[in-house]
Amino acid sequence: MKQPEQHIIDALLEKHSLGILTPEERDLLEKWYADFPQGESVWANASEKAAMKDALRAEIFDVIAAEETRPVKSSLRRIWWQAAAVIAVLVLVSLVYSKREPAYVVVNAAAGKGVVRLQLPDQSEMWLEPGTVVRYQKDFGKRNRQITLLDGMAFFSVKEQSARPFIVSMPGGVAAQVLGTAFTVKKYAQSQNVEVMVSSGAVQVADSAGVLAVLKAGQQLRYQTAVRTATKTEGMVADWREGDLTISNASFPEVAHILENHYGLQVAFNAANVASYRFTFRIGRQDTAADVLEMLKDISGIEYTLTGNKVTIH
């Protein structure tokens, strides 16, 4: 359907404000509203477009409708200013979104498939634990070097560029910034803890309130997002990229997450039954899923059933 000319839309808006819009004319106005703007590239996705259109509906229909209770002569000028303001907002939003940030590259390391090693556009390297999800802009390295760890654990070996710090942001508002170094960041969706572990060089860790610590080789920081407190510790940790993994004071949902990602299992459990459990143990590169489940049983006394790739915690 061809879009109506602007003078027709102006007339329809005026008739709507006067309460004399026919059903057919209202359908035409609704169609104009539904199809504006035409350029799909303005919107990041359908949800974003729908949200903006809902906001525009409030401006075009709800706000104008509120004026209908006022005398016609006194409100007509206000109606026209409101309609003009809405159109101005539409133009501004279109300009802003047409200049939006470049699209993102999302990397999802498949569960149960081993550690993934990738080279970033700036020649830095990253290793992703199975099940890990990271995101960065397609123009990574041109203007900045920012990457987001959405879930899981990642190791970065950073190529030094003094003009462009390498920044890894994580849920909870925590960010690690470096120039050239090697370090691990971890944030599981099932955990309220963010961890940063430095293998070489130095890493500055900060939250929205400011710098939490500057970590050097052999130092780690654990940040509790719920209470916004950080704990710094010393001592080199095992290199999980080789298959060894150290779990410290982890909840059962976090352990279940590790089992699912490392071994491709499906873990079913009652959250209330395991709420009080905390686990500290080490998974070796040769350990099987059954070995790990037996360790959990020895530590806590939990019972389980393993059938194929499905685990049920009793």
Buried (B, 14 or more C-beta within 10 A) or exposed (E): EEEBEEEBBBEBBBBBBBEEBEEEBBEBBBEBBEEBBEEEEBBEEEEEBEEBBEEBBEBBBEBBEEBEEEEEEEBBEBBBEBBEEBBEBBEEBBEEBEEEEEEBBEBBBEBBEEBBEEEBBBEBBBBBBBBBBBBBBEEBBEEBBBBBBBBBBBBBBBBBBEEBBBBBBBBBBBBBBBBBBBBBBBBBEBBBBBBBBBBBBBBBBBBEEEEBBBBEBBBBBBBBBEEBEBEBEEEEBBBBBEBBBEBBEBBBBBBBBBBBBBBBBEBEBEEEEBEEBBBEBEBEEEBEBEEBBBBBEEBBEBEBEEEEEEBBBE
